[in-house]
Amino acid sequence: MNPRQRLGLLALAFTLSAVGPVQAQTAEPLKVIRIGIATGGVGSNPIRHGGTTAALAYTDGALEEAFKKDGVEIKWTFFKGAGPAVNEALVNNQIDFAWQGDLPSIVHRANGVKTKIIAGSGVRTGLYLAVQPDSDIRRIEDLKGKKVALFKGTNLHLAAVAALAAHGLKERDLKLINLDIPGSETALVNKDVEAVFSYVGLFNLRDKGLAKIVWSAAADNYKYTRQTHLLVTDEFAAKQPEAVQRVVTTLVKVAHRYSNEANRADLFERWGKAEYPEKVWREDFIGQPLRVRLSPLLDAFLVSRYKEAAKDAHALKLTRSVPEIDSWFDRRYLNVALKELKLEGYWPAYGADGQLSH
């Protein structure tokens, strides 16, 4: 193949990658959609974790129903290694879609893995700091020199680092121990660490008298909350844009159903069948409308959080460069779904400053 032919093929590839949601690169029949989830499931037949619309789509079988008439299999894979394990699957072309947090996604983007973020799924999610019941730690500033557990490489990592910085601390001011969520909770109970940055599972330890929660992102600033999303590989989107559209439209339908405050009890009941009890979710959502937490929007607030996360990841030497962020967010499928379902303006959009923009 001569250089001119190569350039022609590159131009063709670029043109096809830029087509809209209804145009496909190939008519190859779709047999399976592979979705990677950046968390372990519960049991041999996993019940999805709670807290997101992706979780609800799984428990409701919404995607299976959406593709049933075409005989397309929906294959869910739950990664106990969280975001880093999902990245490995993306690199090895083992999944088409991924539910993942900001940091691991930024890492794979900085390393040249081609994906597009197509919907929010788990935005403004809580971050909590727990200590031993008899601890004299009362606030983040008291963590200086302490042994603190944190699941590094996940979206917990950057949110915690941002919170530390806002309170005058850097990673090197603490003795950070890299442990996954179950491991960090066990370490706190066994008094192997003095504090833990984690998620709603800390409520369980508190209710058993095994921990004390001294700080939460929601009570401090939403800048320290965690963000997760649904993304698709560029390759799959180019070959199967109609399928991508159907996935996003289905996720928006699920988000709409459970954003209705009349369904709040049903929502927490469903999540309560996962790894944390219903009362945990009720407390985690105190003061937050469902439309805020279950929003699929890719608004200015979300983009700004990823831009800050990209800078923070580079400053922490977790990436070799700061990846470009704006073009990573592909709103075409979401816009089509919102228009088709007459849901434009249904979810509140937030500006980069965290304030309502409409």
SEBAVO-624795 format. One line per field, with one value per residue (C-alpha): residue number from 1; residue in three letters; x, y, z. Coordinates in steps of 0.02 Angstrom, whole numbers, plus 50000, padded with zeros to 5 digits. Example, Ala and Ser with C-alpha at 12.3 -4.5 7.8 and 13.67 -1.06 7.14 Angstrom:
2
resi 1,2
resn Ala,Ser
u 50615,50684
v 49775,49947
w 50390,50357
//
This chain:
358
resi 1,2,3,4,5,6,7,8,9,10,11,12,13,14,15,16,17,18,19,20,21,22,23,24,25,26,27,28,29,30,31,32,33,34,35,36,37,38,39,40,41,42,43,44,45,46,47,48,49,50,51,52,53,54,55,56,57,58,59,60,61,62,63,64,65,66,67,68,69,70,71,72,73,74,75,76,77,78,79,80,81,82,83,84,85,86,87,88,89,90,91,92,93,94,95,96,97,98,99,100,101,102,103,104,105,106,107,108,109,110,111,112,113,114,115,116,117,118,119,120,121,122,123,124,125,126,127,128,129,130,131,132,133,134,135,136,137,138,139,140,141,142,143,144,145,146,147,148,149,150,151,152,153,154,155,156,157,158,159,160,161,162,163,164,165,166,167,168,169,170,171,172,173,174,175,176,177,178,179,180,181,182,183,184,185,186,187,188,189,190,191,192,193,194,195,196,197,198,199,200,201,202,203,204,205,206,207,208,209,210,211,212,213,214,215,216,217,218,219,220,221,222,223,224,225,226,227,228,229,230,231,232,233,234,235,236,237,238,239,240,241,242,243,244,245,246,247,248,249,250,251,252,253,254,255,256,257,258,259,260,261,262,263,264,265,266,267,268,269,270,271,272,273,274,275,276,277,278,279,280,281,282,283,284,285,286,287,288,289,290,291,292,293,294,295,296,297,298,299,300,301,302,303,304,305,306,307,308,309,310,311,312,313,314,315,316,317,318,319,320,321,322,323,324,325,326,327,328,329,330,331,332,333,334,335,336,337,338,339,340,341,342,343,344,345,346,347,348,349,350,351,352,353,354,355,356,357,358
resn Met,Asn,Pro,Arg,Gln,Arg,Leu,Gly,Leu,Leu,Ala,Leu,Ala,Phe,Thr,Leu,Ser,Ala,Val,Gly,Pro,Val,Gln,Ala,Gln,Thr,Ala,Glu,Pro,Leu,Lys,Val,Ile,Arg,Ile,Gly,Ile,Ala,Thr,Gly,Gly,Val,Gly,Ser,Asn,Pro,Ile,Arg,His,Gly,Gly,Thr,Thr,Ala,Ala,Leu,Ala,Tyr,Thr,Asp,Gly,Ala,Leu,Glu,Glu,Ala,Phe,Lys,Lys,Asp,Gly,Val,Glu,Ile,Lys,Trp,Thr,Phe,Phe,Lys,Gly,Ala,Gly,Pro,Ala,Val,Asn,Glu,Ala,Leu,Val,Asn,Asn,Gln,Ile,Asp,Phe,Ala,Trp,Gln,Gly,Asp,Leu,Pro,Ser,Ile,Val,His,Arg,Ala,Asn,Gly,Val,Lys,Thr,Lys,Ile,Ile,Ala,Gly,Ser,Gly,Val,Arg,Thr,Gly,Leu,Tyr,Leu,Ala,Val,Gln,Pro,Asp,Ser,Asp,Ile,Arg,Arg,Ile,Glu,Asp,Leu,Lys,Gly,Lys,Lys,Val,Ala,Leu,Phe,Lys,Gly,Thr,Asn,Leu,His,Leu,Ala,Ala,Val,Ala,Ala,Leu,Ala,Ala,His,Gly,Leu,Lys,Glu,Arg,Asp,Leu,Lys,Leu,Ile,Asn,Leu,Asp,Ile,Pro,Gly,Ser,Glu,Thr,Ala,Leu,Val,Asn,Lys,Asp,Val,Glu,Ala,Val,Phe,Ser,Tyr,Val,Gly,Leu,Phe,Asn,Leu,Arg,Asp,Lys,Gly,Leu,Ala,Lys,Ile,Val,Trp,Ser,Ala,Ala,Ala,Asp,Asn,Tyr,Lys,Tyr,Thr,Arg,Gln,Thr,His,Leu,Leu,Val,Thr,Asp,Glu,Phe,Ala,Ala,Lys,Gln,Pro,Glu,Ala,Val,Gln,Arg,Val,Val,Thr,Thr,Leu,Val,Lys,Val,Ala,His,Arg,Tyr,Ser,Asn,Glu,Ala,Asn,Arg,Ala,Asp,Leu,Phe,Glu,Arg,Trp,Gly,Lys,Ala,Glu,Tyr,Pro,Glu,Lys,Val,Trp,Arg,Glu,Asp,Phe,Ile,Gly,Gln,Pro,Leu,Arg,Val,Arg,Leu,Ser,Pro,Leu,Leu,Asp,Ala,Phe,Leu,Val,Ser,Arg,Tyr,Lys,Glu,Ala,Ala,Lys,Asp,Ala,His,Ala,Leu,Lys,Leu,Thr,Arg,Ser,Val,Pro,Glu,Ile,Asp,Ser,Trp,Phe,Asp,Arg,Arg,Tyr,Leu,Asn,Val,Ala,Leu,Lys,Glu,Leu,Lys,Leu,Glu,Gly,Tyr,Trp,Pro,Ala,Tyr,Gly,Ala,Asp,Gly,Gln,Leu,Ser,His
u 50000,50076,50075,49931,49823,49865,49814,49652,49611,49652,49537,49400,49421,49411,49254,49169,49216,49129,48961,48803,48718,48613,48752,48855,49030,48984,48826,48905,48766,48777,48774,48835,48863,48999,48986,49123,49078,49213,49161,49136,48961,48876,48866,48894,48756,48802,48673,48739,48803,48683,48693,48687,48571,48688,48649,48463,48480,48563,48440,48290,48356,48321,48456,48414,48234,48287,48389,48282,48194,48361,48430,48577,48658,48703,48859,48900,49072,49105,49285,49339,49496,49383,49438,49615,49547,49420,49562,49652,49494,49478,49658,49631,49468,49369,49226,49128,49054,49117,49044,49192,49250,49348,49527,49543,49459,49579,49724,49669,49635,49808,49878,49790,49643,49504,49336,49192,49094,48912,48809,48825,48784,48824,48865,48895,48918,48964,49138,49158,49297,49282,49393,49401,49259,49376,49485,49529,49524,49383,49418,49523,49661,49689,49746,49922,50046,49905,49891,49744,49671,49619,49583,49709,49681,49493,49383,49395,49578,49565,49412,49505,49662,49560,49477,49646,49718,49572,49610,49796,49862,49952,49971,50145,50078,49988,50035,49918,49888,49820,49677,49517,49352,49325,49509,49508,49354,49432,49593,49496,49403,49566,49648,49780,49740,49676,49557,49476,49412,49273,49092,48924,48984,49058,48881,48873,49029,48962,48795,48888,48991,49150,49181,49140,49109,49187,49174,49071,49092,48908,48919,49079,49075,49012,49185,49240,49103,49142,49089,49054,48992,48955,49081,49096,49248,49274,49284,49115,49033,49096,49032,48870,48806,48624,48662,48751,48599,48485,48595,48594,48408,48374,48485,48394,48226,48289,48356,48189,48089,48189,48215,48031,48019,47864,47981,48107,48053,48062,48233,48311,48228,48311,48481,48456,48462,48642,48791,48724,48556,48416,48439,48617,48556,48420,48551,48672,48536,48476,48451,48477,48336,48339,48352,48521,48601,48522,48553,48624,48677,48853,48844,48977,48999,49043,49164,49248,49268,49356,49469,49520,49541,49654,49765,49769,49812,49959,50018,50015,50118,49979,49984,50125,50021,49858,49736,49617,49444,49312,49301,49296,49115,49004,48828,48753,48669,48609,48536,48441,48372,48319,48230,48147,48085,48035,48149,48248,48260,48199,48363,48447,48609,48750,48886,49072,49054,48930,48783,48624,48635,48451
v 50000,50167,50325,50403,50249,50253,50435,50394,50258,50374,50507,50379,50320,50497,50532,50376,50415,50583,50521,50544,50414,50341,50303,50145,50109,49931,49828,49687,49609,49640,49485,49543,49706,49693,49811,49827,49885,49959,49867,49688,49618,49525,49336,49214,49297,49477,49599,49765,49894,50035,50221,50241,50227,50096,49991,50013,49968,49806,49757,49803,49710,49868,49842,49659,49709,49847,49726,49571,49584,49582,49435,49537,49472,49598,49537,49623,49600,49659,49703,49687,49780,49931,50064,50001,49828,49906,50000,49837,49765,49919,49904,49720,49755,49646,49770,49895,50004,50045,50118,50201,50347,50501,50454,50283,50352,50499,50377,50276,50434,50501,50335,50349,50231,50295,50316,50438,50485,50473,50491,50532,50389,50424,50609,50709,50544,50551,50538,50509,50507,50382,50357,50237,50262,50326,50430,50611,50651,50777,50854,50830,50942,50816,50683,50752,50613,50484,50316,50332,50200,50250,50150,50230,50235,50256,50410,50403,50448,50617,50672,50636,50724,50877,50880,50863,51007,51119,51087,51122,50945,50849,50663,50665,50741,50576,50394,50340,50153,50087,49967,49923,49966,49802,49799,49978,49947,49791,49886,50020,49892,49801,49968,49944,50119,50271,50336,50289,50389,50286,50272,50233,50068,50170,50196,50010,50017,50169,50086,49938,50052,50012,50184,50368,50477,50649,50726,50713,50794,50840,50939,51026,51059,50964,50990,50844,50726,50585,50574,50419,50397,50279,50278,50184,50137,50236,50074,50010,50180,50190,50016,50015,50194,50137,50018,50157,50267,50130,50104,50289,50309,50159,50231,50399,50310,50223,50387,50471,50334,50341,50530,50542,50577,50466,50320,50362,50217,50094,50162,50134,49965,49909,49974,49897,49725,49757,49767,49903,49909,50026,50143,50181,50250,50351,50438,50461,50553,50666,50841,50793,50785,50627,50732,50795,50628,50527,50653,50584,50757,50797,50976,51108,51053,50876,50934,51052,50913,50805,50949,50975,50788,50780,50918,50837,50666,50741,50838,50676,50594,50472,50522,50581,50720,50814,50744,50856,50842,50942,50832,50676,50714,50660,50728,50676,50518,50602,50749,50632,50535,50690,50759,50595,50568,50751,50770,50923,51032,50893,50874,51028,51079,51149,51271,51246,51339,51210,51330,51297,51359,51320
w 50000,49947,50057,49961,49990,50175,50185,50097,50222,50367,50296,50274,50454,50517,50417,50482,50662,50647,50585,50687,50796,50657,50531,50546,50483,50442,50427,50528,50634,50820,50930,51100,51195,51327,51475,51605,51780,51892,52049,52107,52113,52256,52249,52106,52007,52050,52112,52052,52171,52212,52190,52001,51852,51779,51933,51903,51718,51772,51908,51800,51648,51547,51416,51396,51360,51239,51132,51155,50988,50897,50995,51059,51219,51355,51443,51608,51685,51863,51902,52083,52031,51996,51871,51839,51795,51677,51592,51560,51482,51371,51313,51272,51180,51300,51328,51224,51361,51535,51693,51775,51881,51831,51879,51795,51640,51635,51651,51501,51399,51440,51379,51211,51236,51123,51211,51223,51379,51329,51489,51672,51790,51971,51985,52145,52238,52421,52498,52684,52812,52954,53105,53251,53378,53514,53397,53434,53248,53226,53056,52900,52967,53108,52984,52973,53008,53026,52939,52818,52702,52526,52368,52251,52063,52084,52089,52279,52261,52176,52275,52437,52379,52328,52499,52586,52485,52528,52711,52695,52675,52538,52513,52586,52748,52782,52782,52643,52632,52467,52508,52416,52499,52595,52643,52707,52813,52887,52922,53017,53122,53160,53202,53069,53006,53098,52965,52800,52651,52576,52525,52605,52676,52818,52883,52918,53025,53117,53153,53227,53338,53242,53167,53180,53028,53050,52876,52716,52546,52534,52697,52640,52453,52301,52224,52331,52275,52155,51973,51869,51692,51550,51407,51244,51142,50982,50884,50943,50918,50740,50698,50797,50823,50824,50967,51062,51038,51104,51257,51299,51268,51381,51518,51506,51522,51680,51749,51716,51801,51961,51963,52004,52191,52198,52163,52300,52412,52268,52219,52390,52406,52244,52294,52466,52383,52335,52452,52568,52659,52609,52758,52702,52537,52621,52728,52583,52485,52627,52561,52379,52251,52146,51989,52050,52090,51949,51812,51649,51592,51537,51602,51629,51810,51760,51626,51748,51875,51744,51693,51874,51897,51744,51814,51986,51913,51820,51973,52072,51931,51895,51711,51599,51524,51548,51419,51323,51401,51305,51150,51259,51303,51159,51188,51021,51087,51246,51149,51034,51182,51277,51124,51079,51257,51277,51428,51377,51532,51648,51744,51818,51733,51838,51789,51816,51981,52044,52035,51939,51761,51725
//
